[in-house]
């Protein structure tokens, strides 16, 4: 229908038209500092350096974090991308989180877009399970008036406090979901999305002609996009060491830029294609940028040091609603 919002993401690298860019809010629970599940962070949870809300515990770092996101937003807008922002957390939402902490800091994971399907995820970490709430007004405004399907993964079961698995899920997070036409990859390291989440997605998408492939990850990797980035058709940035079963068959034969497991943990694969010929990354990874430039790709650099120290980078900070 003419005049209706277009919601469509066919792949990871078609020209980006509309994207949700994360806010910069989080409160770290004291338990995170010695939580073995924080092993995906170089230095573990203790490297976060504060307990409670960063705005109060480390205001200078908070200001630098917000400045990083604004610099990224400027790059996006300069390339003609519509930037949508979640609202801030309410006082009631922060209070309801209690000692678990809260998050409103990576838009990639609480929902994801596959084709014309917008799917609210199901997050594993307790402090992230309500992270969809400040994003939902954007989805109500943008998705409901469109012709896209809008559904949600079932709410995960509540696990006992001493259950290190955090329960059976289902867990399904956008950072683990990479779209390549009708082929969807779902990562699973034991820290985020799991087989039950992938099974739910497989059943949901099967009537729409999509194949869902589970990609097992090294347990020090949080999400699939921390080990694999699809830059354009036929070109990827990859940490093969992090892929327990090797490169997926659908990507065999692609040109590749290889990174080490250590650099993968530092988010070397987590840049964002703004189209097949423009890519955003951190100057920390200029060596990758140089390899992209030799392949005819324009590289935009944004210092994302604070964002990366919290476990995510450019792809983690965004979730597209429209790539054309």
C-alpha positions in Angstrom: 0.0 0.0 0.0 1.3 3.5 -0.8 2.2 5.7 2.1 2.9 2.8 4.5 6.1 2.4 6.3 8.5 -0.1 4.6 9.9 -2.7 7.0 12.3 -5.1 5.2 15.7 -6.5 5.9 16.8 -9.1 3.3 20.5 -9.3 4.3 23.2 -7.6 6.4 24.6 -5.3 3.7 22.0 -3.8 1.4 21.8 0.0 1.7 20.6 0.9 5.2 17.6 3.2 5.2 16.1 3.1 8.7 17.7 1.9 12.0 17.2 1.9 15.7 20.2 3.2 17.5 20.6 2.3 21.2 20.6 4.6 24.2 23.4 4.6 26.7 21.9 3.3 30.0 23.0 0.5 32.2 23.3 -0.5 35.9 25.8 -3.2 36.7 24.8 -5.7 39.5 27.6 -6.5 42.0 27.3 -10.1 41.0 28.6 -9.3 37.5 32.1 -8.7 38.7 32.7 -12.4 39.5 30.1 -14.0 37.2 31.8 -16.6 34.9 29.2 -15.7 32.2 31.0 -12.3 31.8 34.0 -14.2 30.3 33.2 -12.7 26.9 34.5 -9.4 28.2 38.3 -9.1 28.1 39.1 -9.1 31.8 35.7 -10.5 32.8 33.0 -8.6 34.7 35.5 -7.0 36.9 36.7 -4.9 34.0 33.4 -3.0 34.0 34.9 -1.1 36.9 31.8 0.1 38.7 28.6 -1.2 40.4 25.2 0.4 39.9 24.2 3.0 37.2 27.2 4.2 35.2 25.7 7.7 35.2 26.3 7.8 38.9 29.3 5.5 39.3 31.4 6.9 36.4 29.9 10.1 35.0 32.9 10.9 32.8 32.8 7.5 31.2 29.0 7.9 30.8 29.5 11.2 29.0 32.1 9.7 26.7 29.8 6.8 25.9 27.0 9.1 25.0 29.3 11.1 22.8 30.4 7.9 20.9 26.8 7.1 20.1 26.1 10.7 18.9 29.2 10.6 16.7 28.0 7.3 15.2 24.5 8.9 14.6 26.1 11.7 12.7 27.8 9.3 10.4 24.6 7.4 9.8 22.6 10.5 9.0 25.4 11.8 6.7 24.8 8.6 4.7 21.1 9.2 4.5 20.1 6.8 7.2 17.0 7.5 9.3 18.0 7.2 13.0 15.3 6.2 15.5 16.0 6.2 19.2 14.4 4.2 22.1 13.1 6.2 25.0 15.0 6.3 28.3 14.1 3.9 31.1 11.5 5.1 33.5 12.0 5.4 37.3 9.5 2.5 37.7 11.5 0.3 35.3 14.7 1.0 37.2 13.1 0.3 40.5 11.5 -2.9 39.3 15.0 -4.2 38.3 16.1 -4.2 41.9 19.5 -5.7 42.5 19.6 -7.4 39.1 20.6 -4.3 37.3 19.1 -3.0 34.1 20.1 -2.3 30.5 19.0 0.0 27.7 22.3 -0.1 25.8 22.4 -2.4 22.8 19.4 -2.3 20.4 20.5 -5.3 18.4 19.4 -8.0 20.8 15.9 -7.2 22.1 14.4 -7.5 18.7 15.5 -8.3 15.1 14.2 -8.0 11.6 14.1 -10.8 9.1 12.6 -10.0 5.7 9.2 -8.4 6.7 9.1 -10.0 10.1 9.9 -8.0 13.2 10.5 -10.3 16.2 10.9 -9.4 19.8 13.7 -11.6 21.2 14.1 -13.4 24.5 17.3 -12.4 26.3 19.2 -14.7 28.6 20.9 -12.3 31.1 18.5 -11.3 33.8 19.4 -7.6 33.7 18.6 -7.5 30.0 15.2 -9.3 30.0 13.2 -6.1 30.0 15.4 -4.3 27.5 12.7 -4.4 24.8 10.4 -2.0 26.8 12.1 1.3 25.9 12.3 0.2 22.3 8.7 -0.9 22.0 7.3 2.6 21.4 9.4 2.7 18.3 8.1 -0.6 17.1 4.5 0.4 17.8 5.0 3.6 15.9 6.9 2.2 13.0 5.9 -1.4 12.6 2.2 -1.5 13.4 1.3 0.8 10.5 3.3 -1.3 8.1 2.6 -4.6 6.4 5.2 -6.4 8.4 4.5 -9.2 10.8 5.2 -8.3 14.5 5.6 -11.2 16.9 7.6 -12.2 20.0 9.6 -15.2 21.1 7.9 -16.9 24.1 9.0 -15.4 27.5 11.7 -17.5 29.0 11.1 -19.6 32.1 12.1 -18.2 35.5 15.2 -20.0 36.8 16.2 -20.6 40.3 18.7 -18.1 41.7 21.4 -20.7 41.9 20.8 -22.1 38.4 23.9 -21.1 36.3 22.2 -21.9 33.1 19.5 -19.2 33.8 16.9 -21.8 32.7 15.9 -23.5 29.4 14.8 -20.3 27.7 13.9 -20.2 24.9 16.7 -17.6 24.4 17.0 -15.8 21.1 19.0 -12.6 20.7 19.5 -10.4 17.7 23.3 -10.4 17.9 23.1 -14.1 17.1 20.9 -13.6 14.1 22.5 -13.0 10.7 20.3 -12.8 7.6 21.4 -13.9 4.1 18.2 -13.9 2.0 16.2 -17.0 2.9 19.1 -18.4 5.0 19.2 -17.3 8.6 22.2 -18.1 10.8 21.7 -18.3 14.6 24.7 -18.4 16.9 24.8 -20.3 20.2 27.7 -20.2 22.6 25.9 -21.0 25.9 25.8 -17.3 26.8 22.9 -16.0 24.8 20.7 -17.7 22.1 20.2 -21.5 22.5 18.9 -24.4 20.5 15.4 -24.0 21.8 15.3 -20.4 20.6 16.7 -21.5 17.2 14.0 -24.2 17.1 11.3 -21.7 17.7 12.6 -19.4 14.9 12.9 -22.4 12.5 9.3 -23.3 13.1 8.1 -19.8 12.7 10.0 -19.0 9.5 9.6 -22.4 7.8 6.2 -21.5 6.2 7.9 -18.4 4.7 10.5 -20.4 2.9 13.4 -19.6 5.3 16.1 -22.0 6.5 17.5 -21.5 10.0 21.0 -22.8 10.7 22.5 -23.1 14.2 26.1 -22.0 14.4 27.9 -23.3 17.5 30.3 -20.8 19.0 33.3 -20.8 21.3 32.0 -20.2 24.8 34.1 -17.0 25.2 32.0 -15.4 22.4 28.8 -13.8 23.3 27.0 -13.5 19.9 27.5 -14.7 16.4 28.2 -11.2 15.2 31.2 -11.1 17.5 32.7 -13.8 15.3 31.3 -13.2 11.8 30.4 -10.2 9.9 28.9 -10.2 6.4 30.3 -7.1 4.7 28.7 -7.6 1.2 27.7 -10.5 -0.9 30.8 -12.7 -1.1 32.9 -10.9 1.5 33.1 -11.6 5.2 35.1 -10.7 8.3 35.5 -13.9 10.3 37.1 -15.5 13.3 37.1 -19.2 12.2 38.6 -20.2 15.5 35.4 -19.1 17.2 33.2 -21.3 14.9 33.2 -24.8 16.4 32.0 -26.5 13.3 34.0 -24.3 10.9 32.7 -21.9 8.2 29.1 -22.6 7.4 28.7 -24.3 4.0 26.6 -21.4 2.6 29.7 -19.1 3.1 32.3 -21.5 1.8 34.2 -19.8 -1.0 33.5 -16.3 0.1 36.4 -13.8 0.2 37.4 -13.4 3.8 39.3 -11.1 6.2 40.5 -13.3 9.1 40.7 -12.1 12.7 42.1 -13.8 15.8 39.9 -15.0 18.7 41.4 -12.3 20.9 40.5 -9.6 18.4 37.0 -11.2 18.0 36.5 -10.7 21.7 37.5 -7.0 21.2 34.7 -6.8 18.6 36.8 -6.7 15.4 34.0 -8.3 13.4 31.3 -6.1 14.8 31.4 -3.2 12.3 28.3 -2.1 10.4 27.8 -2.1 6.6 25.8 1.0 5.5 25.6 -0.6 2.1 27.8 -3.0 0.1 30.4 -0.2 -0.4 30.4 1.6 3.0 31.5 0.1 6.3 31.7 1.6 9.8 34.3 0.4 12.3 36.6 1.5 15.1 40.0 3.0 14.4 41.3 0.3 16.6 40.7 -2.0 13.6 42.3 0.1 10.9 44.2 -2.9 9.7 40.8 -4.4 8.8 39.7 -1.1 7.3 42.8 -1.1 5.1 41.9 -4.5 3.8 38.3 -3.4 3.1 39.6 -0.3 1.2 41.7 -2.5 -1.1 38.4 -4.2 -2.0 36.8 -0.8 -3.0 34.9 -0.3 0.2 34.7 3.2 1.9 35.5 2.9 5.6 34.1 5.3 8.2 35.9 5.3 11.5 34.2 6.1 14.9 36.0 5.7 18.2 33.8 3.2 20.1 36.2 2.4 23.0 33.7 2.8 25.8 30.9 1.0 23.9 33.3 -1.9 23.2 34.4 -2.1 26.8 30.7 -3.0 27.6 30.6 -5.9 25.2 29.3 -4.5 21.9 30.1 -2.3 19.0 28.4 -0.9 15.9 26.2 -3.8 14.9 25.3 -4.4 18.6 24.3 -0.8 18.9 21.8 -0.9 16.0 18.9 -2.9 14.6 17.7 -2.1 11.1 14.1 -1.8 10.2 14.8 -1.2 6.5 17.6 -2.2 4.1 16.8 -1.6 0.5 
